Amino acid sequence: MEAIVKDFPNVRAVDGGRFDLRAGEVHALIGENGAGKSTMMKTLYGLYAPEEGRIVVRGRSFEALTPAEAIALGIGMVHQEFMLVRELTVLENIILGFEPRKSGGRIDFAEAEARVRRFVDDYGLHVQLHKKVNAISVGEAQRVEIIKALYRGAEILILDEPTAVLTPQEASRLFEILKTLTASGKSVVFITHKLREVMALSDRVTVMRQGRHVATVDVSATSIPELARLMVGRDVFLGVDRSGHGSVGDVALSVEDVFVPGDKELSKLRGVSFELRRGEILGLAGIDGNGQSELVEAIAGLRPVERGRIRLGGREIQNRRPLEVRAAGLAHIPEDRNFRGLNRAMSIEENLAGMAFRRAPLSRGPLLVAGALRRFARRLIETFDIRPARPEAATAHLSGGNAQKVVVAREVDEEAQVLLAAQPTRGVDVGSIENIRRELIRARDRGAAILLVSADLEEILSLSDRIAVMYEGQITGLLDAEGADEESLGLLMTGGALP
């Protein structure tokens, strides 16, 4: 890809971008949120037509591609938001639009399954072909997307933030699959924010910043601090500054013997109890699917409680409406920013004011105060480095990381007694992770009680004062962060006991 330029209304997303890919390599493409990474690759896949530049695939030059042309050239893409039909089976999703037919025109499902089984067996892409997509895990859905691309003949596979929604175990399994693919001669473009993954998996890495190409380097000749500096344009502090932590205060949130139903199980949570105090961060670790999501939703009023009590500031809040729970002193960064965190049809300004618009100075009686609303939005945009820095910009056009920053900014700014922070840095670049973590520490230091749920064990260990571990709907361990490490947490996360 040479001298690529791609414009959207009022913004140049890619400005002279360039990228090259060799056969049989994993080439990481990194940069801050809004740096143009996904736009570059969507241009390669034919979803966008560039204003300038050219794409050369095996010697053939193109000013632009369509998705059909890209697929015919052996290019496949797995998007950050999976493109699967939830009510169809795995097999039906894989062959959709490319169904083998019998002589009478009917779909030959036996032949389709035989073809798909070859990819499953050759690359270790284990999936349940006859299950509906709405009944499989996130990790399995990603494998379905990979098989779908391979089934269409992909020799070049683009993965956009592939580990953003995966557990550490699922991510390790994905890396094994990618190594098998490249060993067979296929090429992988790996768009990510996670620099440890870049160093572990990639052969080369290209860095973009503000739509421009910054550098392409061999992974063997670089380091995590150097890649962070190239991404952000300054040195990045990758740890957490915990200085200035005051004393822990009274109990802000108590959960007593709580049972909560899951989507399929009668009781997903079984007898969960803990206390969260003002001025502390309690990290909640566990492999995805062991009840963390149900616990957060029950506290926030989004899921019914079968039995047990949840108290916030001394008031019982179980089975209260979400707005009542918020009024009692709760803020909530949900794990799914698109489903629960944002109204994508609204602007950045409107999403940032999602709670604050109910009170002065943003409203006067039933009327919004336009000037105050704009000043409020600009303050949060600057504090959290939301891009583009235009309050009126549509949230629908934001990158995943900038969308996440809108949610985090709104909830942290509430200065609530209790903050539920579920996957607060998921899909966010290294510079923004630094910023979000700093704001969480500031919230704790001013006396907020924070329940931090994260699939990133490094984040749990570096931010938490205490750590609770969940396994099969129960808390299997509660320990001080200073005495914890990834090995001990991993043991508790899989149902083991500490020696």
C-alpha positions in Angstrom: 0.0 0.0 0.0 1.6 3.2 -1.2 0.7 6.9 -0.4 -2.8 6.1 0.8 -5.1 9.0 1.6 -8.5 8.5 3.0 -10.9 11.3 4.0 -14.1 11.3 6.0 -16.3 14.4 6.7 -14.1 17.0 8.4 -11.2 14.6 9.1 -8.3 13.0 7.2 -8.1 9.5 8.6 -5.1 8.4 6.6 -2.5 10.8 5.2 0.1 9.2 2.9 -0.1 5.8 4.7 2.0 2.9 3.6 2.3 -0.7 4.5 3.8 -3.9 3.0 3.3 -7.5 3.9 5.5 -10.6 3.2 4.4 -14.1 2.7 4.4 -16.2 5.8 4.8 -13.4 8.3 2.8 -11.8 11.2 3.0 -8.0 10.7 1.6 -6.0 13.5 0.0 -2.6 12.8 -0.1 -0.4 15.9 -1.0 3.2 16.8 -3.2 5.2 19.1 -7.0 5.2 18.8 -7.9 7.1 15.6 -4.4 6.7 14.2 -5.8 5.2 11.0 -4.9 1.5 11.4 -8.4 0.0 10.8 -9.1 2.5 8.1 -5.9 1.4 6.2 -6.9 -2.2 6.4 -10.5 -1.6 5.5 -9.1 0.1 2.4 -7.1 -3.0 1.6 -10.2 -5.1 2.1 -12.3 -2.9 -0.2 -14.6 -1.4 2.4 -13.3 2.1 1.7 -12.0 3.6 -1.5 -9.0 5.9 -1.0 -8.8 9.4 -2.4 -5.2 8.8 -3.4 -2.6 6.1 -3.5 -2.4 2.6 -4.9 -2.6 -1.0 -3.7 -0.3 -3.7 -5.2 -1.1 -7.3 -4.6 1.3 -9.9 -6.1 2.4 -7.4 -8.8 -1.1 -6.2 -9.8 -1.8 -2.6 -9.1 -5.2 -1.2 -8.0 -6.4 2.4 -7.3 -9.1 0.8 -5.1 -10.6 -2.6 -4.4 -14.1 -3.8 -3.8 -14.7 -6.5 -1.1 -15.5 -9.0 -3.8 -12.2 -8.2 -5.6 -10.3 -8.4 -2.3 -11.7 -11.8 -1.5 -10.9 -13.0 -5.1 -7.3 -11.8 -4.4 -7.1 -13.9 -1.3 -7.6 -11.2 1.3 -9.8 -11.9 4.3 -10.6 -9.7 7.3 -11.9 -10.5 10.8 -13.4 -7.3 12.2 -13.3 -6.0 15.7 -17.1 -6.3 15.9 -17.9 -9.8 14.6 -19.9 -10.0 11.4 -22.0 -13.1 12.2 -25.7 -13.8 12.0 -26.5 -14.9 15.5 -29.6 -16.9 14.6 -27.8 -19.0 12.1 -25.6 -22.0 12.9 -21.8 -21.8 12.8 -21.8 -23.8 9.5 -24.4 -21.6 7.9 -22.4 -18.5 8.8 -19.2 -19.9 7.4 -20.7 -20.7 3.9 -23.1 -17.8 3.7 -22.9 -16.4 0.2 -20.5 -19.2 -0.9 -22.8 -22.2 -0.5 -21.9 -25.4 -2.5 -25.0 -26.5 -4.5 -26.5 -29.8 -5.6 -27.7 -30.3 -9.2 -31.2 -29.1 -8.3 -29.9 -25.9 -6.8 -30.3 -26.9 -3.1 -27.4 -26.2 -0.7 -25.2 -29.3 -0.3 -24.6 -29.1 3.4 -22.7 -32.4 3.5 -20.1 -31.1 1.0 -20.0 -27.7 2.9 -19.3 -29.5 6.1 -16.6 -31.7 4.5 -14.8 -28.5 3.2 -15.1 -26.7 6.5 -13.8 -29.7 8.5 -10.6 -29.6 6.5 -9.8 -26.1 7.9 -10.9 -27.2 11.4 -8.5 -30.2 11.3 -5.6 -28.5 9.5 -5.4 -25.4 11.7 -6.8 -26.6 15.0 -9.8 -24.2 14.7 -12.1 -26.2 16.9 -15.8 -25.0 16.5 -19.2 -26.6 17.0 -20.6 -26.4 13.5 -24.2 -27.2 14.3 -24.6 -24.8 17.2 -26.2 -21.4 16.7 -23.8 -18.5 17.0 -25.8 -17.0 19.8 -24.9 -20.1 21.9 -21.1 -20.1 21.5 -18.4 -18.2 23.3 -16.6 -15.1 22.1 -13.4 -17.0 21.5 -15.3 -19.6 19.4 -17.0 -16.9 17.4 -13.6 -15.4 16.5 -12.5 -18.9 15.2 -15.7 -19.0 13.2 -14.7 -15.7 11.6 -11.2 -17.0 10.8 -12.6 -20.2 9.2 -15.1 -18.0 7.2 -12.2 -16.1 5.7 -10.1 -19.2 5.0 -13.2 -20.9 3.4 -13.3 -18.0 0.9 -9.7 -18.6 0.0 -7.8 -16.1 2.2 -4.0 -16.1 1.9 -3.8 -12.7 3.6 -5.7 -12.5 6.9 -6.4 -9.2 8.6 -7.3 -9.4 12.3 -8.6 -6.1 13.8 -8.0 -6.1 17.6 -8.4 -9.8 17.8 -7.7 -10.2 21.5 -9.8 -7.2 22.7 -12.6 -9.5 23.9 -10.6 -12.7 24.6 -9.5 -14.2 27.9 -5.7 -14.8 28.3 -6.3 -18.5 27.6 -8.3 -17.8 24.5 -5.6 -15.3 23.3 -2.9 -18.0 23.8 -5.0 -20.4 21.7 -5.4 -17.8 19.0 -1.6 -17.2 18.8 -1.1 -21.0 18.3 -3.6 -20.9 15.4 -1.9 -17.9 13.8 1.6 -19.6 14.1 0.1 -22.6 12.3 -1.4 -20.4 9.6 1.9 -18.6 8.9 3.9 -21.8 9.0 1.7 -22.9 6.0 2.6 -19.8 4.1 -0.3 -17.5 4.9 0.3 -13.9 6.0 -1.3 -12.2 9.0 -1.9 -8.5 9.6 -2.4 -8.1 13.4 -4.0 -4.8 14.4 -3.6 -4.3 18.2 -2.9 -2.0 21.1 -1.2 -4.7 23.2 2.5 -4.3 22.9 3.4 -7.5 24.8 1.4 -9.4 22.2 3.2 -7.6 19.4 6.6 -8.6 20.9 5.5 -12.2 21.4 3.8 -12.9 18.1 5.0 -10.6 15.3 7.9 -10.6 12.9 7.6 -6.9 12.0 5.6 -4.0 13.2 4.4 -0.8 11.5 3.5 2.2 13.7 1.0 4.9 12.6 0.3 8.2 14.3 -2.4 10.7 13.3 -3.0 8.9 10.0 0.7 8.8 9.0 3.3 6.1 8.8 5.9 6.6 11.5 8.1 3.5 11.3 8.3 -0.1 10.2 10.8 -2.2 12.3 11.8 -5.8 13.0 10.4 -6.9 16.3 13.8 -8.3 17.2 15.3 -4.8 16.9 12.8 -2.9 19.1 11.3 -2.9 22.6 8.0 -2.2 24.3 9.1 1.3 25.6 10.4 2.2 22.1 7.1 1.1 20.4 5.1 3.1 23.0 7.2 6.2 22.3 6.7 5.8 18.5 2.9 5.4 19.0 2.4 8.3 21.3 5.3 10.6 20.3 6.6 10.8 23.9 7.8 8.5 26.6 5.0 6.6 28.2 4.9 5.5 31.8 3.7 1.9 31.5 3.3 1.3 35.3 1.0 2.9 37.8 1.9 5.8 40.1 0.2 4.8 43.4 1.8 7.6 45.5 -0.5 9.8 47.5 -2.9 7.0 48.5 -4.8 8.0 51.6 -6.4 5.7 54.2 -9.2 3.3 53.4 -12.6 4.4 54.7 -15.9 3.0 55.6 -17.7 0.2 53.7 -19.3 1.8 50.6 -20.7 -1.4 49.0 -21.5 -4.7 50.6 -22.6 -7.9 48.9 -24.0 -10.6 51.2 -24.7 -14.2 50.1 -26.0 -13.1 46.7 -27.5 -15.6 44.2 -28.0 -14.3 40.6 -29.5 -16.2 37.6 -27.5 -16.4 34.4 -28.8 -16.5 30.8 -28.8 -20.3 30.8 -28.1 -21.4 34.4 -30.7 -21.1 37.2 -28.0 -19.6 39.5 -24.9 -18.2 37.9 -23.8 -16.6 41.1 -24.0 -18.8 44.2 -23.5 -17.2 47.6 -21.1 -14.3 46.7 -20.1 -12.0 49.6 -17.6 -9.2 49.9 -17.1 -5.7 51.1 -15.7 -2.7 49.2 -14.5 0.3 51.1 -14.1 4.0 50.3 -10.7 4.8 48.9 -9.8 1.3 47.6 -9.8 -0.6 44.4 -11.0 -4.2 44.6 -9.9 -6.1 41.6 -12.2 -8.9 40.4 -10.2 -11.5 38.4 -11.5 -14.6 36.7 -11.8 -16.4 33.3 -14.6 -14.9 31.3 -17.9 -16.6 32.0 -17.5 -17.3 35.7 -20.0 -14.8 36.9 -18.2 -11.5 36.8 -20.6 -9.9 34.3 -23.6 -11.2 36.2 -22.3 -9.7 39.4 -21.7 -6.3 37.9 -25.1 -6.3 36.3 -26.8 -7.3 39.5 -25.2 -4.5 41.4 -26.1 -2.0 38.7 -29.7 -3.0 38.6 -29.5 -4.7 35.2 -30.1 -8.3 36.4 -32.4 -9.6 39.1 -31.1 -11.0 42.4 -32.6 -14.3 43.4 -31.6 -13.9 47.1 -29.1 -12.1 49.2 -28.6 -8.4 49.8 -26.6 -5.6 48.1 -26.1 -2.4 50.1 -24.7 0.9 48.7 -24.0 3.5 51.4 -26.2 1.5 53.8 -29.2 1.4 51.4 -30.4 -1.9 50.0 -30.3 -1.6 46.2 -30.9 -5.2 45.0 -33.6 -5.4 42.3 -33.9 -1.6 42.1 -34.2 0.1 38.7 -30.8 1.2 37.3 -31.6 4.9 37.6 -32.5 4.4 41.3 -29.2 2.6 41.8 -27.3 5.5 40.2 -29.2 8.0 42.3 -27.9 6.1 45.4 -24.4 6.8 44.3 -23.2 4.3 41.6 -21.4 4.9 38.3 -20.9 2.1 35.9 -18.4 1.6 33.0 -20.0 -1.4 31.3 -18.0 -4.1 29.6 -19.8 -3.7 26.3 -19.6 -0.1 25.3 -21.8 -0.5 22.2 -24.7 -2.4 23.9 -24.8 -0.6 27.3 -22.3 2.3 27.2 -23.2 4.5 24.3 -26.1 5.8 22.1 -24.3 5.6 18.8 -27.0 7.7 17.1 -26.0 10.7 19.4 -23.0 13.0 19.4 -20.0 12.9 21.7 -21.4 15.8 23.6 -24.8 14.1 24.2 -23.2 10.8 25.3 -20.8 12.6 27.7 -23.8 14.4 29.3 -25.8 11.1 29.6 -26.1 11.5 33.4 -25.1 15.1 34.1 -27.8 16.7 31.8 -30.4 16.1 34.6 -28.9 18.8 36.8 -27.5 22.3 36.8 -25.7 23.9 35.1 -26.4 21.6 32.1 -30.1 22.0 32.5 -32.5 24.6 33.8 -35.9 23.1 34.5 -36.9 21.0 31.5 -34.5 22.9 29.1 -30.8 22.1 28.3 -28.3 24.9 28.5 -26.4 24.7 25.2 -23.4 26.8 26.2 -22.9 24.8 29.5 -23.3 21.5 27.7 -20.6 22.5 25.2 -18.2 23.6 27.9 -18.8 20.4 29.9 -18.1 18.3 26.8 -14.9 20.2 25.9 -13.6 19.8 29.4 -14.0 16.0 29.3 -12.7 15.7 25.7 -9.5 17.5 26.7 -9.1 15.6 30.0 -9.5 12.2 28.4 -8.0 13.1 25.0 -11.0 12.1 23.0 -10.5 12.3 19.2 -11.8 14.0 17.2 -11.9 16.8 19.7 -15.3 18.0 18.4 -18.3 17.8 20.8 -20.7 17.7 17.9 -19.0 14.7 16.1 -21.1 11.6 15.8 -20.2 8.8 18.2 -21.0 6.3 15.4 -17.8 7.4 13.6 -15.4 7.0 16.6 -12.8 4.3 16.7 -13.4 1.7 19.4 -10.8 3.2 21.7 -12.2 6.7 21.5 -15.7 5.4 22.0 -14.4 3.7 25.2 -12.9 7.0 26.4 -16.3 8.7 26.1 -17.8 6.1 28.4 -15.0 6.2 30.9 -15.0 10.1 30.9 -18.7 10.2 31.6 -18.7 7.7 34.5 -15.5 8.8 36.2 -16.7 12.5 36.1 -19.8 11.5 38.1 -17.6 11.4 41.2 -19.9 8.6 42.5 -19.4 6.8 45.8 -19.0 3.5 44.0 -17.6 3.0 40.5 -18.1 -0.3 38.7 -15.3 -0.4 36.1 -15.8 -3.4 33.9 -13.0 -3.8 31.3 -12.2 -0.1 31.4 -9.2 -0.2 29.0 -10.5 -2.9 26.6 -9.6 -1.9 23.0 -7.7 1.2 24.2 -4.2 2.3 23.1 -1.2 2.4 25.4 -1.3 6.2 25.8 -5.0 6.2 26.7 -4.5 3.2 29.0 -2.0 5.3 30.9 -4.6 8.2 31.1 -7.6 6.0 32.1 -5.6 4.2 34.8 -4.4 7.5 36.2 -8.0 8.8 36.4 -9.1 5.6 38.2 -6.3 6.1 40.8 -7.4 9.8 41.2 -11.0 8.7 41.8 -9.8 6.2 44.4 -7.7 8.8 46.1 -10.6 11.2 46.4 -12.5 8.5 48.2 -14.4 6.5 45.6 -14.8 2.8 46.1 -13.9 1.0 42.8 -14.8 -2.5 41.8 -12.4 -3.2 38.9 -13.3 -6.2 36.6 -10.6 -6.9 34.0 -9.4 -9.8 31.9 -5.9 -8.2 31.9 -4.2 -9.6 35.0 -1.4 -7.1 34.7 -4.0 -4.4 35.1 -5.6 -6.1 38.1 -2.2 -6.5 39.8 -1.0 -3.0 39.2 -4.2 -1.1 40.1 -5.9 -3.1 42.9 -5.4 -2.8 46.6 -7.1 -6.2 47.1 -8.1 -8.9 44.6 -11.1 -11.2 44.6 -11.0 -14.2 42.2 -14.2 -15.8 40.8 -14.6 -19.4 39.6 -17.9 -21.0 38.7 -20.0 -18.3 40.3 -18.2 -18.1 43.6 -15.3 -16.2 45.1 -12.5 -18.7 45.5 -10.0 -16.3 47.0 -9.5 -12.8 48.4 -6.0 -11.5 48.8 -3.9 -8.4 49.1 -2.5 -7.2 45.8 1.0 -6.9 47.3 1.2 -10.6 47.9 -0.4 -11.7 44.6 1.1 -12.7 41.3 -0.2 -14.0 38.0 0.6 -17.6 38.9 -1.4 -17.5 42.2 -4.3 -15.7 40.5 -4.2 -18.2 37.6 -4.4 -21.1 40.1 -7.5 -19.6 41.8 -9.1 -18.7 38.4 -9.1 -22.4 37.4 -10.6 -23.7 40.6 -7.3 -24.5 42.5 -6.4 -23.6 46.0 -3.3 -21.7 47.1 -0.7 -23.7 49.0 
